[in-house]
Amino acid sequence: MRVGPSNVTQTPPPDTSPVDAAKGARTGATPMPAGAEAFAGETSGEVLRGPADALGDALRWGSEPQEELPKFPTGDVLLADTGGAKLPGAVAKGPSPATDAAAIAKLAPKQQLEHVQQLRQKNPAAFEALVKAVRDGTVTDKKVAMAVSIELTASTPWGKTGQGKEVVAQVRTMYAQGKLAFGAVPGGHLGYTKPDKAPEPGKGSGSVMTVSDKLAGTPEGLASVLAHEGLHALLYAKGKTPVIPLESEALGNLAGAEVWAAFGPDKEKVAGAGAAEALKTLKDDATVFDPKASKAQNQAKMELHVATEYAYSHAKAGNKARYAEAAGMIEHVLQRDDATALLKGASDSQVKRMYFAYEKFIKSLPADELSDDAKLNLKTLSEELDRRGL
C-alpha cells in the first residue's frame, strides 16, 4: 500500500432569529463526533479557514440602509467629545477611536452593542476609525474588539439576510449573557461552541462560545469566525444541527467565508503576530468559497475541504481518538452522488492528504474489523493517485 507523503505540510482543520437564552445555541469549526458533546466542543467549534477577498471593495458604510437597533434597554452612552459625560442616546460627532474605545469599554455588554451600532449608523467615519484602530493595534481592549466585530458581521450582505440576522441576534444575546468570550481554543483553532448538553433531534440546547485571543487584533477576521460559530449556536438553540457533522461544519465555514469575502483589502492590514497567524487560517478557506458558484457547489467543495483538513490533521498528529470521526468524514465525501466529479476536481494535495489519513485509519484497525467498504474507499483514493501519476 502507498504510504502518505511525509513532506505534506499540515494544515490544521477548521475543526438565524434571536433565541431565548434558556433555549441556547451553537457554532464553530469542526464536526460532531462520536458523542455529541465531544464533537461540539472540538469539531463544530473549531474554525477551519476563511474566505478570500471575493467582493473586492470595502463595505459602503455611508450608503447602507438604517438597521433596526437591537432590542436592548437604552442606556446612557458616553461621548468621545464630552470628556466622558453621559448623554442619553447620543453619539460622538467626530472620529476619536481612543476615546470612543474607552467609553465603550466602561459600558455593560448590551450597551456596548447598542452604542457601536449607533456609531456605525450615525457616524460612519467614527466607526471606520474605530475598526482601523482595533486592526492596527491602537485599541487593544478585547471588549471593544468584540462589540465592533459583532457590528461588522451585522453590516455585511450576509448579515442582512434572513439567516444572517438570526445568527447576529443569537451572537448578541450570547454576548449580553456572558456566553461569548475570548479564550484558549483547543487544537490551535480559531473558535468553538460547546452545547450545554448532548443535542437531541428537534430539541434546542444552550451553548457557550469561545473565540481565539488571536482574533482580537483582526476585527474582520473575528466577524467571520462569529458568523461561523454563531450559526452553530443558532442551530443548537433551534435543535436543527445536521445529523452529519461534516455538513454542519461546512455550513459554518461557508457562513464565515461569505462574511470574510465582503470586506476589502484593508482587512489584512493587521498588527501583531497573533492576528497575522489567524489570517493565514482564514485565508485558506478563501480559495474554497466562490461567491459566483451555487450553494450546492460551494457546499460540496467545502465538505471536501473540511473532511480533508480535519482527517489529515488528526492523522498527522496521531490522534487515534479522532480517527473514526475523521474517516467518517472522508467516507461521507466518497459516498456523495457527485463523488467522482468532486474527487477529480480536488487538488493533488487534497487527494494525497485524504489517502494518507484514510490509510492510517485503516492500519489502526484489527484485520477482522476492516470492512469491504473501507477497503473499497482506500482503493478509490489509490486509483485517483495513480491516475494523476502521484
N, C-alpha and C positions, 0 to 999 in steps of 0.2 A: 504493500500500500504506500501511496505517496505521503511523505511527511510534510506538514505545513511549513512554508518558508520561514526561516528563522530571522530573515532580515526585514520582515514586515514591521513597519512602525506601528506600535499600538495606539489606537485611538479610543480613549475611554468613551463609553456609550452615554447617551443622554439618560442613562439608567435604564343656563345662562340667564334670570331674574333674581332679585335679591332673595337670599334664602334665610329662613328663620334660624337664628343661632342655635336653637335647640335641635334643629334637624341636621346641621352640619354641612361639610363639603370636602373636595379633594383635587389634586393635580401633581405633576412632577415629571420626572424624566426616567422612567423605567417601568416596565410592565409588571403585572401581578403574578407572582409565582405560586408555588405550592404553598398554600397558607396565605389567605388574602392579606393578612397583616404584614407578613414578610415582604410580599410584593409591594404593597402600598408604601411601606416605609422605605423601600430601596428602589425598586424598579419604577413604579409610576411616579415616584417623586423625584427621580433623577432626570436631569435635563440633558438631552443629547446636545446637538449643536444648533445653531440658529440660522435664520435666513439671511440672504445677501441683500445688497443694495439694489433690489429689483426695481423699485419705483424711481430711484434716482434723486428726485428733488426732495428737499426737506418739506415737512408739513407746512401748509399755508395757514399759520396761526391766525393771521388777521382776517382771513376770508371764511373761517369756519362758522357755521350757524351756532347760535347760543344753545347750550345744552341745559337740560333741566338740572338744577342743583341737587346734590344728594339730599335725601330726606333725613338730615341730621338737625338737631336743635341748633338754631343760630345763636352763636355766642359773640362776645366782643372780639374784634380782630385787631391785632397790634399792627400799627402802621410804621413802615420804614421811615417815613418822613415826619414823624411826630415824636421822635425820641422815645418811643416805647409807650406813648399814650394810647389809651384804648378808645376806639371809635367803633360803635356797633356797625357791622356790615361793610365798613369802608375798606378801600384797597389803596395801597401806595400809588402815587401819581407817576413816579419815575423809577427806572431800574436802579435798584440798590440791593443787589443779591446778598451781600454780607448781613445787612440789617434785616432784610426780609427773612433770611435764614434764621437769624437769632430770634426773631419774633415767632416764626413758625415752630421752632423747637420748644418754646415755652407753652404752647397750646396742647390741649388733650388731643388724642388721635382724631376724633370726629371733627374737631375744629380745625385741625391741620388740613384735613382733606377739603373741608369747606373753603378755607382760606386760599389754598393753592388753586382750586378750581375757579374761584372768583378772580384770582390774579390772572390766570390764563385768559379768561373770557373778557375781563375789563381792562387789562393792561398787558397785552401780549408781549411787548418789549421787555417788561419786568420779568415775565415768566421765562422768556427765552434766555435772559441774562442769568436767571437762577439755574436753569438747566445747564448752561455753559459753566457756571461756577462749580456745580457738582461734578461735571465731567472733567474739568481741568484741575480739580483738587483744591480750589479756593474755598469751597464749602465742603466740610467733611462730616458734618453731623448726619448720622445714619437715619435719624427720624425724618429729616428734611429730604434725604435721598429717596426714602420710601414713599413719602407723600407726593413728591414730584413725579416719580416713576409711575405711580398708580394713575395720576392725571395724564401722563404721556400715553399710557395704554388706552385710556378712555378717548383720547383725542385722535387716534388713528382711524382709518376707514374701517378696519376690523372691529375696533372698539365701538363703532357706531352701528354695527349690525345687530340683529336681534340676539344672537349668541354672545357677541362681544359685550353688549350692555349687561346681560345677565352675569357674565363672568366678572366684569368690573364691579358690579353691585355685590357679588359674593366676596370678592377680594376686599372691598371697602368694609363690609360687615366684619370679616375676619380680623382686619387690622384694628378696627374700633374695639373689638372684643379681646384684643391681645392674643389672637391665634395666628398671627403672621409676624415673623421676626427674622432678623439676620442671625446666622449661627453657623456652626460646623455642619457640613453636609457629607454624609458617608460616600466613600469611593471617589472623592475628588470631583463630584458632580456639582451642578450649579443650584440645585434645589430639589426638594422632595416634599410630598404631602402625605401625612400618615393619618388614616381614618381612626376614629375613636374605637371602632370595633370592626370585626371582620364583616365586610359588606355582604348583605343578603339581597337576592333579586327583588327588586321592587321596593326595598326599604332604604330610606335615607340614613346617612350617618354623618356626624360631625367630624371635623378633621383639624389638624394643626399643620401649618405650612412653614417651612424653614427655607431661607434662601442664603446662598453663599455670601460671606462677607466681601468676597472679591467683587461682587456686583455693586457695592456701594459707590464705586467711582465711575460707573458706566450707566447713567440713567436710562438710555435706550436699551441697553442690554438687560437691565433689570426689568424694564417694561415687557420685553419679550418673554423672560422667564415667568413673570407674573401671569401672563396670558396662558402659558403652558400649564403652570401649576394651578392657576385659577380654574381652568377648565376641568382638571382632575377634581378639584374641590367641589365644583358645582355638580359634577356627575355623582360624586359621593353623596352629596346632600340630597340629590333627587333620586338616588337609588338606581341610576341608569348607567353605571360604569359597565363598559363592554365586558362580556364574559371572557373574551380572548385578550389577555394582557397586551399583546403586540398591537392590536387595533387601538386600544386605549392610549398607548404610548405614542403611536403615530399621530393620533388626533391632537394630542398635546403639542407635539413637535410642530405640526402644521400651523396651529394657532400661534405659537411663538414665532415661527418663521414669517408668517404674514405680518405680524406686528413689526418685526425687525426690518422687513423689506420696505416698510412705509417711511422710514427715516432716511435722510440724506447722508452724504459722506462725512459730515461733522460727527456722526455717531462714533467714529473710530478714533477721534482725537482725544483719547483718554490719557490721564496721567496716573502713574503708579503701575508697578509690576502685576499686582493682583488683577486690576481691571483689564490690562493688556492680555493676561492669560485667559480671562473669562471670554474675551472677544474671540480668541482662537477657537474656542469651543463653539461659540455661537455661529461663527462664520463657516464652520464645517457643514452645517445643515443648509447654509445658504445655497450651496450647489445642488441641493436636493429639491428645494421648493421652486416651482416655476409659476409665477402669477398668471401666465397666459395658458397654462395647462388646465385641464378639467379637474374637478375634485377627485374623481376616481383615479386619474393618472397620478396626481400628487400623492394620494393615499397609498397607491401601490408602490411607488418609488420610495416613500418614506418608510413603509413597512420593511422593504428590503434593506434600507439603510439602518434602521433601528435594530433589526434582527442580526445583521452582520456585525455591527459595532458592539452590541451587547454580548453576543456569543463570543466574539473574538477576545474582548477584554477579560472575560471570566476564564476563558480557556488559557489565555496567555498568563494570567495570574495564578492559574491552578486552583481556582475557587470551586472545588468539587460540589459544594453545597448549592451552586447555581447551575451546574451542568445540565440537569434535567430541564430546567426552565429555559436555558439558552438553546438547547437542542430543540425544544418545542417551538421556539420562535422560527428557527430555520425550517423546521418541518411545516410550519404553517405557510411560510412563503412558497415552499416547494409543492404544496398541495393546492395552491390557488389555481383557478381555471386558466389564468394567463401566465402560469409559472414559466412555461417555456420561453415566451417572449420576454418576460421580466428578467429571466436569467441571462438571456442573450444580450439584453440591454445593460446588464451590470458591468461595472468596470473590472479590469483584471484583478485589481486589489481586492474588490469585494468577493470575487469568486475564490481567490486564494484564502482569504480570511474565513469564509464560510467552510471551505474544505478543512482547513486547519482545525477550526473549532469543533466541527462535527466529527472528524476522525478522532480527536482527543476524547470526545464524549463517548464514542463507541468503544474505544480501547479501555475505558474505565469500567465497562460493564462485564459481568461474568458471561462467558460464552452462551450459557443456557438462557440468558436474558436478552440476547440480541435478536430483535425481531427481523422478519423478512423486509418489512417496510424500511427499517433503519438501514439495512444493507443496500436496498434499492436507492435510498436517498444519497448515500455516500457514493454509489456508482454514478448517479446522475451528476453530482458535483465533479467527480473524477473525469467523466467524459467531457464535461464542459472545459475543464483544464486542458485535456488532450486536444480538443477542437481548436483551442487558442494557441496550442503549442507551448503551454506554460509548464 
